[in-house]
Amino acid sequence: MERIIRRTLLAKSSAARRYARESAAKIAHKRLRRSQYDSLLRDHKKYVQKIRSELIEDVKRGPLAPIRGKDNKDRIARDLPTADAMRLPDVVEPRKFFNIAVGDRVVLLNGKDRNKVGVVKEVDVDTDSVKVQGLNVYPIRTPEYFEGLDGGDAPGMDQECNIPYTDVRLVHPVEDPKTGILRDAIVKKVKISDVRKDVHGKRTWTRWIAFTGTEIPWPKKVEPEYQDEQCDTKRMDAEERTYVPTLLKPPIPEGVIDELRGKYSKFRDRHDREYIEQKMREDEEEKAMKKARVVTPLMDINRKIRRDKIEKGKTQKLTGDILEQLGRTMAQSETPFLKERSKRAKILEEIQRQEQAGGFGFRPALGQLPSRNLEVPSSSSPPPPSAPPS
């Protein structure tokens, strides 16, 4: 069962790291898209200005105007961008409070339609932009199958393009303190209050003009009128009750529930009782197999050595005598670090210590051990300490 829990934790941590990498990559991609869109918009504005200057030049020259393309259609469709290219990229961090809704009156601060007031036609929270009806219109290249639908053969059409949220301001009528007449005013800053959520989790709030007591009401939504067609389903057929649950069988089969909740998923941290009992039995069997395993004297010695190391590391402290002995050894060996003894030397020393203490029930004969295991290199044993000078 411990392996299952460890596997779940590792899977969750790896998924979190992967999600962090993907989020960072998405943010970098959004920033790149934003820079690409800015450069595309600048090129498009230059192209529109160039077309206008060419048209003015053609009107002035008359029959002496140069031939710039095969025909008027080819000239218009030369470098027109598509609708997807003119779409703003997604923002890195969405705005917390989007204070502009469909139906609001706004004024443009930048662009060719600067200082013009229009009605918001569409709101795009993902790109942090709005579309104003009849403003910021640019020619957009349309697909070939669109040509001729409106009675013309032009390869492009005028379409409202998205305007960044920072390039528009709300326009709301405010009473003049001198005359008492309502006049339109540009709202520089909007104050928010009474933030609340409805039963569906949708967040709403109240808009105010900052530093005043004037409330900006939300525009009323106009419900579209629908007409019934032959292909539409009738209401009486849609509301007809075709399933009646009974107590004889569950509404959803048990196998479907296991598939929906991911019974064999590695991210699952809640398991059935039968599954837990099975894993506990497997753990008990594994522990029993480890206990029943044959332990050789060499394994027992290594186990004792490791236990002694742990105990010495916890209790032993470096005293003055030990530090002095370490310094002498390091000075004689001419190395800044004390060489570690080989593992074979430790095993032989442990065997000798056990034999001197009375043994532990096992005394190997010299003929039973290989001769190479009994050879102790001279460099592994530290030299005897020299007597201090008198």
C-alpha positions, -999 to 999 in steps of 0.1 A, spaced: 0 0 0 29 23 7 40 19 -29 6 29 -42 6 61 -20 41 69 -31 32 64 -68 2 87 -64 23 114 -48 49 112 -75 23 113 -102 7 144 -87 40 162 -82 51 154 -118 17 166 -131 21 199 -111 56 204 -126 44 197 -161 15 221 -156 39 248 -144 61 243 -175 30 244 -198 18 276 -181 51 293 -186 52 282 -222 16 296 -228 25 329 -212 56 332 -234 35 323 -265 9 349 -256 36 376 -252 51 366 -286 16 368 -302 10 402 -287 43 416 -302 35 400 -336 1 415 -336 15 450 -328 39 447 -357 11 434 -380 -12 463 -371 16 488 -378 22 473 -412 -15 472 -420 -19 509 -411 11 518 -434 -5 497 -462 -39 516 -458 -21 549 -459 -2 538 -490 -34 528 -508 -50 561 -500 -20 581 -513 -20 560 -545 -57 567 -550 -52 604 -545 -23 603 -570 -44 584 -595 -72 610 -593 -48 638 -598 -30 623 -628 -61 610 -645 -53 591 -677 -16 595 -669 -19 574 -637 4 543 -636 -9 508 -639 -5 493 -605 -21 459 -611 -41 438 -635 -74 453 -624 -91 470 -595 -98 436 -579 -62 425 -580 -51 459 -566 -74 457 -536 -65 421 -527 -28 427 -529 -18 426 -492 -51 426 -473 -49 407 -440 -73 380 -430 -97 381 -401 -76 357 -380 -45 378 -385 -63 409 -373 -76 392 -341 -59 403 -310 -39 376 -291 -50 363 -257 -38 384 -228 -13 370 -203 -34 378 -172 -71 384 -177 -86 416 -162 -103 411 -128 -131 435 -134 -143 442 -170 -163 474 -167 -175 476 -203 -206 456 -216 -224 452 -248 -246 483 -253 -224 508 -235 -214 540 -252 -176 545 -254 -152 570 -270 -120 560 -288 -87 575 -276 -64 562 -304 -66 552 -341 -81 568 -372 -115 572 -354 -101 590 -324 -125 611 -303 -155 594 -319 -183 579 -298 -200 546 -306 -219 517 -291 -201 485 -280 -211 457 -304 -190 429 -289 -168 422 -259 -139 398 -258 -125 391 -223 -98 367 -235 -82 394 -257 -91 423 -234 -107 442 -263 -141 454 -276 -157 460 -310 -175 493 -316 -202 495 -341 -191 515 -372 -157 524 -358 -122 511 -363 -132 496 -397 -105 481 -419 -107 461 -452 -104 424 -445 -96 397 -471 -125 373 -475 -124 337 -488 -132 331 -524 -165 315 -517 -177 348 -501 -172 367 -533 -205 377 -550 -227 370 -520 -235 406 -515 -238 414 -552 -203 426 -557 -170 410 -568 -146 427 -544 -122 402 -527 -124 422 -494 -149 437 -471 -150 463 -444 -152 449 -409 -149 463 -373 -116 452 -357 -110 447 -320 -100 478 -300 -79 473 -268 -96 480 -235 -71 507 -227 -79 526 -259 -116 533 -250 -134 552 -222 -170 550 -211 -193 579 -220 -221 586 -195 -245 616 -191 -237 637 -160 -257 667 -147 -240 700 -151 -236 716 -117 -241 751 -131 -270 747 -156 -285 714 -143 -286 700 -178 -274 665 -186 -244 663 -209 -221 635 -220 -189 631 -200 -159 608 -205 -154 586 -174 -118 585 -166 -120 561 -137 -146 537 -126 -152 528 -90 -165 493 -81 -187 483 -51 -211 456 -40 -193 427 -56 -216 396 -54 -223 362 -70 -255 347 -81 -267 311 -77 -248 301 -109 -215 316 -96 -215 345 -120 -200 376 -105 -217 410 -107 -210 445 -92 -221 481 -93 -203 507 -113 -198 543 -101 -180 573 -115 -150 579 -92 -151 608 -68 -188 613 -75 -221 597 -64 -232 589 -100 -240 553 -107 -234 538 -141 -262 513 -148 -255 482 -168 -272 482 -202 -303 462 -205 -300 430 -225 -323 427 -255 -337 392 -259 -335 381 -295 -367 370 -312 -367 334 -325 -389 319 -351 -399 283 -352 -386 263 -382 -395 229 -395 -363 214 -383 -368 226 -347 -379 201 -320 -413 210 -305 -414 219 -268 -439 192 -260 -416 166 -274 -386 180 -255 -404 181 -222 -418 145 -225 -406 122 -198 -391 92 -214 -372 76 -184 -388 66 -151 -363 52 -125 -372 22 -104 -359 6 -72 -352 -27 -90 -319 -16 -106 -296 14 -102 -299 42 -128 -262 38 -137 -244 5 -139 -215 0 -114 -190 -5 -142 -198 29 -156 -192 45 -122 -157 29 -120 -149 42 -155 -160 77 -147 -140 81 -114 -109 64 -128 -106 32 -108 -72 24 -122 -58 59 -124 -24 66 -109 -38 99 -95 -64 82 -74 -60 86 -36 -92 70 -25 -96 33 -29 -122 6 -21 -120 -15 10 -113 -47 -9 -84 -30 -28 -69 -18 4 -72 -52 21 -55 -68 -9 -26 -44 -8 -22 -48 30 -20 -86 26 6 -82 -1 26 -60 22 24 -86 50 35 -113 27 65 -93 15 75 -86 52 72 -123 60 94 -132 30 120 -107 42 120 -122 77 123 -158 64 152 -149 42 186 -166 52 210 -141 69 246 -150 65 273 -140 90 287 -114 66 253 -98 62 249 -98 100 283 -81 104 275 -54 78 242 -48 96 260 -44 129 286 -20 114 258 2 99 240 2 133 272 12 151 278 40 126 244 54 131 248 53 169 282 68 168 271 96 145 243 104 169 262 104 202 299 108 195 314 143 198 347 156 186 369 161 216 403 177 218 422 144 217 403 133 186 410 165 168 447 163 177 449 127 164 431 138 132 456 166 127 486 144 132 473 118 107 465 144 81 500 160 85 517 126 81 497 116 51 503 150 34 467 152 23 439 176 35 415 147 39 416 116 59 417 85 37 388 62 44 396 26 53 386 -1 29 355 -22 36 375 -54 39 396 -40 66 365 -29 85 351 -64 82 383 -81 95 385 -56 124 349 -64 133 356 -101 132 386 -97 155 366 -75 179 338 -101 181 363 -129 187 380 -110 215 346 -101 231 335 -138 231 323 -142 196 288 -143 182 285 -180 175 305 -180 143 343 -184 139 354 -188 104 385 -208 97 413 -192 79 411 -218 51 375 -210 44 381 -174 35 399 -164 3 434 -152 8 427 -119 -10 400 -110 16 426 -112 44 451 -89 27 450 -55 42 467 -28 22 494 -9 41 480 25 29 446 18 44 458 15 81 469 48 95 506 50 107 512 49 145 513 84 160 546 98 167 556 108 202 552 145 209 585 164 213 597 168 248 
